[in-house]
């Protein structure tokens, strides 16, 4: 899953697809990012329009949609067969996106709410449910209609660096849910802070942790660096003798 942000302030500057001076979203820029990600081996394109970096203040719903709509329009027009994911915690934005552009993956880092759950279930949408460190069996996952859901341990949202690693050490427990597991550790603070690095300088640490998560149940890696991550996946497949 390739990360693209139509924001001026997401924590990793190279993921930003929005002109910070004008505040405008250029469809050509978004499509160029997507085409490059697909060439490098991405299977899913994840687009977000509201930064959720630590200590950020979410933009309004209207502003999130103002950014997101032209990005999705450009992608649907240029790459109609691409698998698109919308990174949003707002049920209203998810609804607008699906009504306007058809079936999408909804990637919700918030842990969800009844309104979001009802919407994705009513529309049979793939949905990324984020645990945010609480690996407890939720009644909603007993519903067979949630079999299309994808589980995210929530690294970066577990409560701090130590809590992120505590969650990491429990990751194997997610296998019991019999769902795909998405891991997003790319260039996050759980890597760069303890190592005294920055988001720009922690690619090798990201690669190491991504490989670890593959051995502990990850089936989707959400990444800023598609080619490097594809290489990690190929190494993992060779180790495991997966054709």
C-alpha contacts under 8 A as a table, 3 or more apart, distances in Angstrom:
res1	aa1	res2	aa2	distance
1	X	42	X	5.85
1	X	43	X	6.05
1	X	44	X	4.51
1	X	45	X	5.73
1	X	46	X	6.36
1	X	220	X	6.77
1	X	221	X	5.96
1	X	222	X	4.51
1	X	223	X	6.14
1	X	226	X	7.86
2	X	37	X	6.50
2	X	42	X	5.96
2	X	43	X	7.82
2	X	44	X	6.20
2	X	45	X	5.06
2	X	46	X	5.80
2	X	222	X	5.96
2	X	223	X	5.30
2	X	224	X	6.00
2	X	225	X	7.45
2	X	226	X	6.22
3	X	15	X	6.65
3	X	45	X	6.65
3	X	46	X	5.21
3	X	47	X	6.52
3	X	222	X	6.67
3	X	223	X	5.74
3	X	224	X	5.26
4	X	15	X	5.41
4	X	16	X	6.54
4	X	17	X	6.67
4	X	33	X	7.72
4	X	45	X	7.37
4	X	46	X	5.98
4	X	47	X	4.98
4	X	48	X	6.49
4	X	224	X	7.74
5	X	10	X	6.94
5	X	15	X	5.77
5	X	16	X	4.90
5	X	17	X	5.65
5	X	18	X	7.50
5	X	47	X	5.67
5	X	48	X	4.84
5	X	49	X	5.88
5	X	50	X	7.95
5	X	51	X	7.90
6	X	16	X	5.86
6	X	17	X	4.82
6	X	18	X	4.90
6	X	25	X	6.71
6	X	47	X	7.18
6	X	48	X	6.15
6	X	49	X	4.92
6	X	50	X	7.82
6	X	67	X	6.24
6	X	68	X	6.88
6	X	71	X	7.49
7	X	10	X	6.19
7	X	16	X	5.80
7	X	17	X	6.67
7	X	18	X	5.47
7	X	20	X	7.83
7	X	48	X	7.62
7	X	49	X	5.51
7	X	50	X	6.48
7	X	51	X	6.68
7	X	67	X	7.63
8	X	16	X	6.27
8	X	17	X	7.85
8	X	18	X	5.88
8	X	19	X	6.92
8	X	20	X	4.98
8	X	23	X	7.39
9	X	13	X	7.38
9	X	16	X	7.48
9	X	51	X	6.59
10	X	13	X	6.45
10	X	15	X	7.36
10	X	16	X	6.57
10	X	51	X	5.22
10	X	52	X	7.46
10	X	53	X	6.34
11	X	51	X	7.95
11	X	53	X	5.89
11	X	199	X	7.55
12	X	15	X	5.80
12	X	16	X	7.42
12	X	187	X	7.61
12	X	199	X	5.98
12	X	200	X	7.10
13	X	16	X	5.56
15	X	224	X	6.57
17	X	25	X	7.20
17	X	26	X	7.87
17	X	29	X	6.56
17	X	30	X	6.18
17	X	33	X	7.98
18	X	23	X	6.52
18	X	24	X	6.13
18	X	25	X	5.11
18	X	26	X	6.99
19	X	22	X	5.68
19	X	23	X	5.42
19	X	24	X	5.70
19	X	25	X	6.62
19	X	26	X	7.75
20	X	23	X	5.19
20	X	24	X	7.67
24	X	67	X	7.43
25	X	29	X	8.00
25	X	30	X	7.94
25	X	67	X	6.21
25	X	70	X	6.77
25	X	71	X	6.83
26	X	29	X	5.39
26	X	30	X	6.57
26	X	70	X	7.82
26	X	71	X	7.59
27	X	30	X	5.09
27	X	31	X	6.13
27	X	70	X	6.51
27	X	71	X	5.77
27	X	73	X	7.90
27	X	74	X	5.12
27	X	75	X	7.75
28	X	31	X	5.12
28	X	32	X	6.02
28	X	74	X	7.40
29	X	32	X	5.15
29	X	33	X	6.27
30	X	33	X	5.21
30	X	34	X	6.25
30	X	71	X	6.29
30	X	74	X	7.28
30	X	75	X	7.34
31	X	34	X	4.95
31	X	35	X	6.03
31	X	74	X	6.55
31	X	75	X	5.94
31	X	78	X	6.99
32	X	35	X	5.20
32	X	36	X	6.18
33	X	36	X	5.27
33	X	37	X	6.16
34	X	37	X	5.03
34	X	38	X	6.14
34	X	45	X	6.89
34	X	75	X	7.73
35	X	38	X	5.16
35	X	39	X	6.17
36	X	39	X	5.10
36	X	40	X	6.19
37	X	40	X	5.07
37	X	41	X	6.41
37	X	42	X	5.45
37	X	45	X	7.89
37	X	226	X	6.16
37	X	227	X	7.85
38	X	41	X	5.14
38	X	42	X	4.71
38	X	43	X	6.85
39	X	42	X	7.27
40	X	226	X	5.84
40	X	227	X	4.82
40	X	230	X	7.54
41	X	226	X	6.44
41	X	227	X	6.42
41	X	230	X	6.22
42	X	45	X	7.11
42	X	226	X	6.16
42	X	230	X	7.83
43	X	82	X	7.94
43	X	83	X	6.92
44	X	82	X	7.20
44	X	83	X	5.09
44	X	84	X	5.85
44	X	85	X	6.82
45	X	82	X	7.46
45	X	83	X	6.28
45	X	84	X	4.95
45	X	85	X	5.88
46	X	84	X	6.02
46	X	85	X	4.42
46	X	86	X	5.71
46	X	87	X	6.40
46	X	107	X	8.00
47	X	68	X	7.69
47	X	71	X	7.97
47	X	84	X	7.57
47	X	85	X	6.16
47	X	86	X	5.11
47	X	87	X	5.72
48	X	51	X	7.38
48	X	68	X	7.12
48	X	86	X	6.00
48	X	87	X	4.53
48	X	88	X	6.51
49	X	64	X	5.26
49	X	65	X	7.46
49	X	67	X	5.89
49	X	68	X	5.52
49	X	87	X	7.45
49	X	88	X	7.66
50	X	58	X	6.06
50	X	59	X	6.13
50	X	64	X	5.78
50	X	88	X	7.30
51	X	56	X	6.92
51	X	57	X	7.97
51	X	58	X	6.49
51	X	59	X	7.95
52	X	56	X	6.17
52	X	57	X	7.81
52	X	58	X	6.92
53	X	56	X	5.58
59	X	63	X	6.16
59	X	64	X	6.35
60	X	63	X	5.21
60	X	64	X	6.19
61	X	64	X	5.08
61	X	65	X	6.24
61	X	90	X	7.86
61	X	93	X	7.20
62	X	65	X	5.27
62	X	66	X	6.08
63	X	66	X	4.91
63	X	67	X	6.34
64	X	67	X	5.41
64	X	68	X	6.09
64	X	93	X	7.86
65	X	68	X	4.89
65	X	69	X	5.69
65	X	93	X	6.66
66	X	69	X	5.94
66	X	70	X	7.38
67	X	70	X	6.44
67	X	71	X	6.94
68	X	71	X	5.28
68	X	72	X	6.24
69	X	72	X	5.31
69	X	73	X	6.04
69	X	97	X	7.41
70	X	73	X	4.89
70	X	74	X	6.06
71	X	74	X	5.26
71	X	75	X	6.30
72	X	75	X	5.06
72	X	76	X	5.96
72	X	101	X	7.43
73	X	76	X	5.29
73	X	77	X	6.12
73	X	101	X	7.61
74	X	77	X	5.26
74	X	78	X	6.07
75	X	78	X	5.27
75	X	79	X	5.36
75	X	80	X	7.00
75	X	82	X	8.00
76	X	79	X	5.40
76	X	80	X	4.65
76	X	81	X	7.84
76	X	82	X	7.78
76	X	101	X	7.34
77	X	80	X	5.83
79	X	82	X	5.52
83	X	104	X	7.35
83	X	105	X	7.98
84	X	104	X	5.63
84	X	105	X	6.34
85	X	104	X	5.54
85	X	105	X	4.32
85	X	106	X	5.74
85	X	107	X	6.41
86	X	94	X	7.40
86	X	97	X	7.98
86	X	104	X	6.91
86	X	105	X	6.20
86	X	106	X	5.17
86	X	107	X	5.73
87	X	106	X	6.36
87	X	107	X	4.58
87	X	108	X	6.04
87	X	109	X	7.70
88	X	91	X	7.89
88	X	93	X	6.95
88	X	94	X	6.87
88	X	106	X	7.04
88	X	107	X	6.13
88	X	108	X	5.36
88	X	109	X	7.36
89	X	107	X	7.59
89	X	108	X	4.76
89	X	109	X	6.24
89	X	110	X	5.68
89	X	112	X	7.16
90	X	93	X	5.38
90	X	94	X	6.43
90	X	116	X	7.55
91	X	94	X	5.02
91	X	95	X	6.07
91	X	115	X	6.45
91	X	116	X	4.96
91	X	119	X	7.39
92	X	95	X	5.10
92	X	96	X	6.26
93	X	96	X	5.12
93	X	97	X	6.10
94	X	97	X	5.20
94	X	98	X	6.21
94	X	106	X	6.76
95	X	98	X	5.32
95	X	99	X	6.03
95	X	119	X	7.48
96	X	99	X	5.20
96	X	100	X	6.01
97	X	100	X	5.22
97	X	101	X	5.74
97	X	102	X	7.37
97	X	104	X	7.92
98	X	101	X	5.22
98	X	102	X	4.66
98	X	103	X	5.66
98	X	104	X	6.40
99	X	102	X	5.94
101	X	104	X	7.80
103	X	125	X	6.70
104	X	125	X	6.80
104	X	126	X	7.22
105	X	125	X	6.34
105	X	126	X	4.92
105	X	127	X	5.66
105	X	128	X	7.44
106	X	120	X	7.91
106	X	125	X	7.32
106	X	126	X	6.47
106	X	127	X	4.83
106	X	128	X	6.12
107	X	127	X	6.02
107	X	128	X	4.64
107	X	129	X	7.26
108	X	111	X	6.63
108	X	112	X	6.56
108	X	127	X	7.43
108	X	128	X	5.80
108	X	129	X	6.21
108	X	130	X	6.65
109	X	112	X	7.60
109	X	128	X	7.73
109	X	129	X	7.12
109	X	130	X	5.32
109	X	132	X	7.84
109	X	154	X	7.13
110	X	130	X	6.57
110	X	132	X	7.74
111	X	129	X	5.93
111	X	130	X	4.77
111	X	131	X	5.81
111	X	132	X	6.72
112	X	116	X	6.08
112	X	117	X	6.71
112	X	129	X	6.84
112	X	130	X	7.59
113	X	116	X	5.34
113	X	117	X	6.12
114	X	117	X	5.04
114	X	118	X	5.98
115	X	118	X	5.24
115	X	119	X	6.21
116	X	119	X	5.12
116	X	120	X	6.24
117	X	120	X	5.46
117	X	121	X	6.07
118	X	121	X	5.30
118	X	122	X	5.95
119	X	122	X	5.21
119	X	123	X	6.29
120	X	123	X	5.21
120	X	124	X	5.82
120	X	125	X	5.03
120	X	126	X	7.39
120	X	127	X	6.82
121	X	124	X	4.95
121	X	125	X	6.47
121	X	145	X	6.58
121	X	146	X	7.12
124	X	145	X	7.49
124	X	148	X	7.74
125	X	148	X	7.16
125	X	149	X	7.95
126	X	148	X	5.10
126	X	149	X	5.25
126	X	150	X	7.08
127	X	148	X	6.97
127	X	149	X	4.72
127	X	150	X	5.90
128	X	149	X	5.89
128	X	150	X	4.60
128	X	151	X	5.72
128	X	152	X	6.51
128	X	182	X	7.79
129	X	149	X	6.79
129	X	150	X	6.04
129	X	151	X	5.06
129	X	152	X	5.92
130	X	151	X	6.03
130	X	152	X	4.50
130	X	153	X	5.91
130	X	154	X	5.38
131	X	134	X	5.40
131	X	135	X	6.17
131	X	151	X	7.38
131	X	152	X	6.15
131	X	153	X	5.19
131	X	154	X	5.60
132	X	152	X	7.94
132	X	153	X	6.05
132	X	154	X	4.28
132	X	155	X	6.98
132	X	157	X	5.26
132	X	158	X	4.94
133	X	153	X	6.31
133	X	154	X	6.22
133	X	155	X	7.64
133	X	157	X	7.27
133	X	158	X	4.67
133	X	159	X	7.88
133	X	163	X	7.69
133	X	164	X	7.53
133	X	167	X	5.77
135	X	153	X	7.70
135	X	173	X	7.76
135	X	174	X	7.42
137	X	141	X	7.23
138	X	141	X	5.62
138	X	142	X	7.41
139	X	142	X	5.40
139	X	143	X	7.45
140	X	143	X	5.49
140	X	146	X	7.48
141	X	144	X	7.43
141	X	146	X	5.99
141	X	147	X	7.86
141	X	177	X	7.82
142	X	146	X	7.71
143	X	146	X	5.73
143	X	147	X	7.81
144	X	147	X	5.62
145	X	148	X	7.23
146	X	149	X	5.29
147	X	179	X	6.79
148	X	179	X	7.67
149	X	179	X	6.76
149	X	180	X	7.51
150	X	179	X	5.90
150	X	180	X	5.02
150	X	181	X	5.72
150	X	182	X	6.56
151	X	174	X	7.90
151	X	179	X	6.55
151	X	180	X	6.18
151	X	181	X	4.72
151	X	182	X	5.90
152	X	181	X	5.80
152	X	182	X	4.88
152	X	183	X	5.91
152	X	184	X	7.78
153	X	167	X	7.23
153	X	168	X	7.93
153	X	171	X	7.16
153	X	181	X	7.81
153	X	182	X	7.51
153	X	183	X	6.78
154	X	157	X	5.37
154	X	158	X	6.28
154	X	183	X	7.66
154	X	184	X	7.52
155	X	158	X	6.00
155	X	164	X	5.50
155	X	167	X	7.52
155	X	168	X	7.79
155	X	183	X	7.55
155	X	184	X	6.57
155	X	185	X	6.32
155	X	190	X	7.97
156	X	159	X	7.38
156	X	160	X	6.97
156	X	161	X	7.58
156	X	164	X	6.42
156	X	185	X	7.50
156	X	188	X	6.79
156	X	189	X	7.09
156	X	190	X	6.84
157	X	160	X	7.22
157	X	164	X	7.53
158	X	163	X	5.62
158	X	164	X	5.36
158	X	167	X	7.26
159	X	162	X	8.00
159	X	163	X	5.67
159	X	164	X	7.00
160	X	163	X	5.29
160	X	164	X	6.07
160	X	190	X	7.60
161	X	164	X	5.03
161	X	165	X	6.49
161	X	189	X	7.15
161	X	190	X	4.84
161	X	194	X	7.98
162	X	165	X	5.32
162	X	166	X	6.28
162	X	190	X	7.98
163	X	166	X	4.88
163	X	167	X	6.16
164	X	167	X	5.11
164	X	168	X	6.17
164	X	190	X	6.72
165	X	168	X	4.73
165	X	169	X	6.21
165	X	190	X	7.71
166	X	169	X	5.28
166	X	170	X	6.70
167	X	170	X	5.20
167	X	171	X	6.30
168	X	171	X	5.14
169	X	172	X	7.61
170	X	173	X	5.85
171	X	174	X	5.79
171	X	216	X	6.48
171	X	217	X	7.26
172	X	175	X	5.78
172	X	216	X	5.42
172	X	217	X	6.13
173	X	176	X	5.99
174	X	177	X	5.71
174	X	178	X	7.75
174	X	181	X	7.61
174	X	217	X	7.59
175	X	178	X	5.69
175	X	179	X	7.27
175	X	217	X	6.52
180	X	218	X	7.43
180	X	219	X	5.83
180	X	220	X	7.34
181	X	217	X	6.71
181	X	218	X	5.00
181	X	219	X	5.29
181	X	220	X	6.20
182	X	218	X	5.91
182	X	219	X	6.10
182	X	220	X	4.52
182	X	221	X	5.83
182	X	222	X	6.90
183	X	210	X	7.89
183	X	213	X	7.42
183	X	218	X	6.11
183	X	219	X	7.87
183	X	220	X	6.26
183	X	221	X	5.14
183	X	222	X	6.04
184	X	221	X	6.13
184	X	222	X	4.78
184	X	223	X	6.65
185	X	188	X	5.56
185	X	190	X	7.84
185	X	206	X	6.68
185	X	209	X	7.50
185	X	210	X	7.14
185	X	222	X	7.46
185	X	223	X	7.58
186	X	203	X	7.77
186	X	206	X	5.53
186	X	210	X	7.97
186	X	222	X	6.99
186	X	223	X	5.23
186	X	224	X	6.31
186	X	225	X	8.00
187	X	191	X	6.68
187	X	192	X	6.98
187	X	198	X	8.00
187	X	199	X	4.97
187	X	200	X	7.40
187	X	202	X	5.83
187	X	203	X	6.43
187	X	205	X	7.99
187	X	206	X	5.87
187	X	224	X	7.82
188	X	191	X	5.70
188	X	192	X	6.52
188	X	199	X	6.58
189	X	192	X	4.98
189	X	193	X	5.21
189	X	194	X	7.96
189	X	199	X	7.47
190	X	193	X	6.12
190	X	194	X	6.92
191	X	194	X	6.28
191	X	195	X	6.51
191	X	197	X	7.93
191	X	202	X	6.95
191	X	205	X	6.46
191	X	206	X	7.02
192	X	195	X	5.23
192	X	196	X	5.84
192	X	197	X	4.50
192	X	198	X	5.28
192	X	199	X	6.32
192	X	201	X	7.80
192	X	202	X	5.93
192	X	205	X	8.00
193	X	196	X	5.22
193	X	197	X	6.18
193	X	198	X	7.27
194	X	197	X	7.80
197	X	200	X	7.94
197	X	201	X	5.91
197	X	202	X	6.26
198	X	201	X	5.29
198	X	202	X	6.36
199	X	202	X	5.79
199	X	203	X	7.98
200	X	203	X	7.38
202	X	205	X	5.27
202	X	206	X	6.17
203	X	206	X	4.95
203	X	207	X	6.22
204	X	207	X	5.04
204	X	208	X	6.32
205	X	208	X	5.13
205	X	209	X	6.30
206	X	209	X	5.27
206	X	210	X	6.02
207	X	210	X	5.10
207	X	211	X	6.21
207	X	228	X	7.61
207	X	229	X	6.90
207	X	232	X	6.79
208	X	211	X	5.34
208	X	212	X	6.41
209	X	212	X	4.98
209	X	213	X	6.28
210	X	213	X	5.15
210	X	214	X	6.41
210	X	221	X	7.27
210	X	229	X	7.88
210	X	232	X	7.58
211	X	214	X	5.21
211	X	215	X	6.73
211	X	232	X	6.28
211	X	233	X	7.44
211	X	236	X	6.91
212	X	215	X	5.37
212	X	216	X	6.58
213	X	216	X	4.86
213	X	217	X	6.29
213	X	218	X	5.39
214	X	217	X	5.51
214	X	218	X	4.62
214	X	219	X	6.71
214	X	233	X	7.95
214	X	236	X	7.35
215	X	218	X	7.23
215	X	236	X	7.97
218	X	221	X	7.06
221	X	229	X	7.68
223	X	226	X	6.18
223	X	229	X	7.10
225	X	228	X	5.69
225	X	229	X	6.13
226	X	229	X	5.09
226	X	230	X	6.00
227	X	230	X	5.09
227	X	231	X	6.34
228	X	231	X	5.12
228	X	232	X	6.44
229	X	232	X	4.94
229	X	233	X	6.32
230	X	233	X	5.05
230	X	234	X	6.25
231	X	234	X	5.04
231	X	235	X	6.23
232	X	235	X	5.15
232	X	236	X	6.22
233	X	236	X	5.04
233	X	237	X	6.19
234	X	237	X	5.03
234	X	238	X	6.26
235	X	238	X	5.12
235	X	239	X	6.26
236	X	239	X	5.13
236	X	240	X	6.16
237	X	240	X	5.05
237	X	241	X	5.67
237	X	242	X	4.73
237	X	243	X	6.98
238	X	241	X	4.83
238	X	242	X	6.20
238	X	243	X	7.84
239	X	242	X	7.83
